[in-house]
Amino acid sequence: HPAPALVVGMPVGFVGVLQAKAALARSGLPQVRLEGSRGGAALVAAVANALLRQGWLERPRP
């Protein structure tokens, strides 16, 4: 299986969240993650929106 192009790692509120984030940090994968126990879907959506907006603004134009 090919490696993901980017991992957005912002889980929140489950047992082992700090360990999961530490494992992601060690993975060597391209990533956006938060340190500590904070996270959640709203933050992941904000990251996705920011990346999409940046890509849109930097797109080649005819």
Summary of the structure (lengths in Angstrom):
residues: 62
radius of gyration: 13.9
end to end distance: 35.5
largest distance: 50.0
contacts: 126
relative contact order: 0.21
helix: 44%
strand: 10%
